[in-house]
Amino acid sequence: MGARMAGTVQVSVDGPVATVTLDNEAKRNSIDLPMCAALTGAARAIAGDGTLGAVILRGAGERAFCAGGDFDAMTAGDIAAAMRAMDAALDEAMAALARIEIPIVAAVHGACFGAGVQAMLAADIRLAAADARFGIPAAALGIVYPLPAIAEMLRTAGPGLTAHFLLGGAPIDAATALARGWVSQVVPKPDLDGEAAALARRIADGPRAAARAYKTIIRGLAEGRAPSDLRAIQQRAHESPEMAERLAAVAAKRAKR
């Protein structure tokens, strides 16, 4: 993968699982414009790799998943212009993550603020370490969160939690995030990477056509699409050679009993 550089996005591949690491430890993995571009490129490369079955999204170091957008980048020169540039770059990166058809597992530890919440919400399954904290500090500074991110917060957290964050509420801890359904599991911090890796590997080793179908169907139904609009996705998965092979293997085992 080449030399490791700070302030970037690292991608590693272990068999059918790709791991994307936000790597800017000096600034608690805050995202600047070059990192947005790197994340967009990484997501597009993963989306085009048919050998992969799952993705892990994580932050480097011990302190944070992602502390948000890089404050220095957002306040350099003309602040309004800098904010527009950051919003556009983040929107592009999040859209690229959303176009990945295989499941994404977020492994969240420490601070998950602002743009980190955006990145976390791009994942299909979100695991949190016990030390994770979630919030939108930008709201208290008069910054209006990107509209696609607000829509995703409403979809995943509902209007109550969204209003809590965007109207100046204090951050929430991992236990509260679990109770609100924002994460599906809280684990001890030392276990987080191992749990995420095991889950991603189970997904990648499972029936991939079904996994892609489930991802699309779950998101579609959550966004209000009618079940009839998604029926063709279910049918295509049922027509995959993979399903036929797995069912035939089960039938062969049953016949030997």
C-alpha positions in Angstrom: 0.0 0.0 0.0 3.1 2.3 0.1 4.3 4.5 2.9 1.9 5.5 5.7 1.1 9.2 5.7 -0.7 11.2 8.4 -3.7 13.3 7.4 -5.0 10.9 4.8 -7.2 7.8 4.3 -5.6 4.4 4.5 -7.0 1.4 2.7 -6.0 -2.2 3.4 -7.5 -5.4 2.1 -7.6 -8.8 3.9 -9.2 -11.3 1.6 -12.7 -10.2 0.9 -12.7 -7.4 3.5 -11.5 -3.9 2.9 -10.7 -1.6 5.8 -10.8 2.2 5.4 -9.1 4.1 8.1 -9.4 7.8 8.7 -5.8 8.7 9.6 -5.1 12.1 11.0 -4.3 11.3 14.6 -2.7 14.7 15.4 -6.2 16.2 14.9 -8.2 13.3 16.2 -8.9 12.2 12.6 -10.6 15.4 11.6 -11.3 15.5 7.9 -9.9 18.2 5.6 -10.3 18.7 1.8 -7.5 16.3 0.8 -9.0 13.6 3.1 -12.4 14.1 1.6 -10.8 13.5 -1.9 -9.0 10.5 -0.6 -12.1 9.1 1.0 -14.1 9.6 -2.2 -11.4 7.8 -4.2 -11.2 5.0 -1.8 -15.0 4.5 -1.8 -15.1 4.5 -5.6 -12.3 2.0 -5.8 -14.0 -0.3 -3.4 -17.3 0.0 -5.2 -15.6 -1.1 -8.4 -13.9 -4.2 -6.9 -16.0 -7.2 -7.4 -13.8 -9.4 -5.2 -14.8 -7.6 -2.0 -17.7 -8.6 0.3 -17.6 -6.2 3.2 -16.0 -2.9 4.3 -14.8 -1.8 7.8 -14.7 2.0 8.4 -12.6 3.1 11.4 -10.4 5.8 12.8 -6.7 5.6 13.6 -5.3 5.8 17.0 -6.8 5.7 20.5 -8.6 9.0 20.8 -11.2 9.3 18.1 -13.1 7.8 15.2 -13.4 11.2 13.7 -13.7 14.6 15.6 -15.4 16.3 12.6 -14.3 18.6 9.9 -10.9 20.1 10.2 -11.4 23.5 11.9 -8.3 25.1 10.4 -9.6 24.1 6.9 -13.0 25.5 7.6 -11.8 28.8 8.8 -9.0 29.5 6.4 -9.3 32.7 4.4 -12.9 33.4 3.3 -14.9 31.4 5.9 -18.1 31.2 3.9 -16.2 30.0 0.8 -14.2 27.5 2.9 -17.4 26.1 4.4 -19.0 25.8 0.9 -15.9 23.9 -0.3 -15.9 21.6 2.7 -19.7 20.9 2.5 -19.3 20.0 -1.2 -16.3 17.8 -0.6 -18.0 16.0 2.3 -21.2 15.5 0.3 -19.2 13.9 -2.5 -17.4 11.6 -0.2 -20.5 10.5 1.6 -22.3 9.9 -1.7 -19.4 7.8 -2.8 -19.7 5.7 0.4 -23.4 5.4 -0.2 -22.9 4.0 -3.7 -20.9 1.0 -2.3 -23.2 -2.0 -2.7 -21.6 -4.2 -0.2 -22.2 -3.8 3.5 -20.2 -1.3 5.5 -19.4 -1.9 9.2 -18.4 1.2 11.2 -16.1 0.6 14.3 -16.5 3.8 16.3 -14.4 4.7 19.3 -13.7 7.9 21.2 -15.0 11.1 19.6 -17.5 10.8 16.8 -18.5 14.4 16.1 -19.7 16.4 13.1 -18.3 15.0 9.9 -17.5 11.8 11.8 -21.2 11.3 12.4 -21.8 11.7 8.7 -19.2 9.0 8.0 -20.6 6.7 10.6 -24.1 7.1 9.2 -22.9 5.9 5.8 -22.3 2.5 7.4 -25.0 -0.2 7.4 -24.0 -1.6 10.8 -22.4 0.5 13.5 -20.4 -0.9 16.4 -19.3 1.3 19.2 -16.6 1.1 21.9 -17.7 1.9 25.4 -15.8 5.2 25.3 -17.6 6.5 22.1 -19.3 9.8 22.3 -21.5 11.3 19.5 -22.4 14.9 18.8 -22.6 17.9 16.4 -20.5 20.7 18.0 -20.9 22.8 14.8 -24.5 23.5 15.7 -23.4 25.7 18.6 -21.2 27.7 16.3 -24.0 28.7 13.9 -23.0 26.2 11.3 -25.9 24.5 9.6 -25.2 20.8 9.1 -25.3 19.5 5.4 -28.8 18.7 4.3 -28.0 15.2 3.1 -26.6 14.5 6.5 -29.7 15.8 8.3 -31.8 13.6 6.1 -29.7 10.6 7.0 -29.9 11.5 10.7 -33.7 11.7 10.5 -33.8 8.3 8.7 -31.6 6.6 11.3 -32.3 8.5 14.6 -35.7 10.1 14.1 -36.6 13.7 14.7 -36.1 13.7 18.4 -32.4 12.8 18.5 -31.8 14.8 15.4 -33.2 17.9 17.1 -31.2 17.1 20.2 -28.0 17.3 18.3 -28.8 20.2 15.9 -30.4 22.5 18.4 -27.4 22.6 20.7 -27.8 19.4 22.7 -24.8 17.9 24.6 -23.1 14.8 23.1 -24.4 11.4 24.0 -22.5 8.4 25.1 -22.3 4.9 23.7 -25.0 3.5 26.0 -27.4 6.2 25.0 -26.6 5.7 21.3 -27.4 2.0 21.8 -30.6 2.7 23.5 -31.7 5.1 20.7 -30.8 2.5 18.1 -28.0 4.5 16.5 -25.5 1.7 17.1 -26.3 -2.0 17.2 -23.7 -3.1 19.7 -21.4 -1.6 22.4 -18.2 -3.5 23.2 -15.2 -3.0 25.4 -12.7 -0.7 23.6 -10.0 -3.4 23.3 -12.5 -5.7 21.5 -13.8 -3.2 19.0 -11.5 -3.9 16.0 -11.8 -7.7 16.5 -15.6 -7.6 16.7 -15.8 -5.4 13.6 -13.4 -7.7 11.7 -15.2 -10.9 12.7 -18.6 -9.4 11.7 -17.3 -8.1 8.4 -15.7 -11.5 7.6 -19.0 -13.3 8.4 -20.8 -11.0 6.0 -18.1 -11.3 3.3 -18.1 -15.1 3.5 -21.9 -15.3 3.3 -24.1 -15.1 0.2 -23.0 -11.9 -1.4 -26.0 -11.4 -3.7 -28.3 -11.6 -0.7 -26.2 -9.2 1.3 -26.3 -6.6 -1.4 -30.0 -7.1 -1.8 -30.6 -6.8 1.9 -28.6 -3.6 2.0 -30.6 -2.0 -0.8 -33.9 -3.2 0.6 -33.3 -2.1 4.1 -32.3 1.4 3.1 -35.1 1.6 0.5 -37.8 0.7 3.0 -36.3 3.0 5.6 -36.5 5.8 3.1 -40.2 5.1 2.5 -40.0 3.2 -0.7 -42.9 0.8 -1.3 -42.1 -2.9 -1.0 -43.4 -3.5 -4.5 -40.7 -1.1 -5.8 -38.0 -3.4 -4.3 -39.4 -6.8 -5.3 -37.2 -7.1 -8.4 -34.1 -6.8 -6.1 -35.3 -9.7 -4.1 -36.0 -11.7 -7.2 -32.6 -11.1 -8.7 -31.0 -12.4 -5.5 -33.1 -15.5 -5.7 -31.9 -16.1 -9.3 -28.2 -16.0 -8.3 -26.1 -19.2 -8.9 -24.8 -18.7 -5.3 -28.2 -19.3 -3.8 -28.8 -22.4 -5.9 -25.4 -23.8 -5.0 -26.0 -23.3 -1.2 -29.5 -24.8 -1.3 -28.2 -27.8 -3.3 -25.4 -28.3 -0.8 -27.9 -28.3 2.1 -30.2 -30.7 0.1 -27.2 -33.1 -0.5 -26.4 -33.2 3.3 -30.0 -33.9 4.2 -30.2 -36.7 1.6 -27.3 -38.5 3.4 -29.1 -38.6 6.8 
